[in-house]
Amino acid sequence: MTDRTAGMDGTDVTGGRTVTLADMLRIPFRRWPFPLAGALLGLLAGVGYLLLPASYEATAVVAVRPVVTEPFSYPGPGADRVVNMTVENGLATGTDVVAAVAGATGQSATDARAGLTVELPVGSQVLRFRYLAPDSGDAVAGANAAATAYLTLRKDIHQRQRDAIVASYDASLKTLAAERDAIRRGLPTKLPASGGNSAAVSAQLDRLRGLDDRLGELTTRRAVAAAVDVTPGTVTRVAAPPVSSSHDMGPILAATALLGGALFGAVAAFGREALDRRVRSGVDAVAATRLPVLAELHVPRFRPDRERHEADVRYLALALVGQLGPVPHRRLVVFGLRTGDRTGHVAVELARSLAELGNTVRWEELSAEAGPVPDGLVPAGGPPEVADLDQTQEIRSTGPVPIVVGRPKKPAPEKPSRARSLPAGAGRIWLDPPPEPDETMITVVRAGAAQTDDRGVRAALEAAAVLVVRRDQTRVPELSRLADVLRLTGARVLGVVLVSGHD
């Protein structure tokens, strides 16, 4: 029974990865221009709003009183305490109220209607009249005028209803009084000699008594109807300065606009991330390439980071030595997807670490960006050492003029006459072919970007290769396409080196 390797392998990615809070926060931080632009736009919008002329809002509160002008018509004992607030809202926003507000503020009816707002608290018989105006005095006058006009309108309506009911009673009383007077005039002035009333007279007397009772009842009802209180309600809160202004919460408004803009920018960053996916972690690299992550290297800034970085490179070199295969002709190709993936830095650090482990390393360039001596390989003591391959001998004669005599050399234009090398720990890095072949030598090949130069992919067909991926820079679709190409061509790619940090 063998233990499973604890590294990240392409077969480990079988399902979706759980998104953590760090992942949610990393995307806005990586795409910081979006939240920053959103925050600036929100702040500009908030400041622009504060630069506009201020608007003032005043509030007047009216408690609506139920009024029943016909006390004998309501169906139940609680009907006189019920008010249809929907109808009252229609009255409060009607033409008469708007005209009164326009007259009090000097504004047009359209502006008065736009500035007036009536609120109906749920479960109450209260109306709140809010009026918005560019001047605090107009706001106060508009709110109070709306409340007063509403009460006046409602009182006039109930007054007319009461007057109509009283007039109806008066008409009925007048008709009954006329009928009573007619009956009285038709009665005989003297009683007959027999001392009794005839049947007709008795009937008229009964009718007269009924009319008197009816007149008395109607008179009572008229008095009750005329005494009905038509007071529509009371202004419980009169609008008065100081009133609220749209600029009262200026700092809070600006902060809210700033945060809202930043939130909108973060949402835009997530949208951009969905359209332009980048490699954010080793899991993303494994999912895109189906290759193991050999190491995650971070560009060091401080001394502890440099020490940890050097240790990571050493462990990477040890891991690669065991996978390069048997000697001789061990070659390692280091290439990336795009220009700027720090492929050269990784190749130089690998070459130096392999040499420090006691290996003889041969440096080979396939990148168009390469210089005469790669950055990072030049030691602090000076330029590379040079080995003389010409075996030139200087012979001094006894004469005054020295003569230099050398052995005849075979023409070998493909072979440099002087090989450059660099010491590195227990090993050596050769920039040119060494004078003596070494079967244990490891050749590190720095290749160019695979998008623009396919020499690295072709070199990987005959050697082991390492793919350098730049965190937060490499696009996932492009990396997936390159991995498919490498699999189709049969290139031997050992794994992925994930590089992060700033240049």
Order of alpha helices (4+ residues) and beta strands (2+ residues): alpha-alpha-beta-alpha-alpha-alpha-beta-beta-alpha-alpha-beta-beta-alpha-alpha-beta-alpha-beta-alpha-beta-beta-beta-beta-beta-beta-beta-alpha-beta-alpha-beta
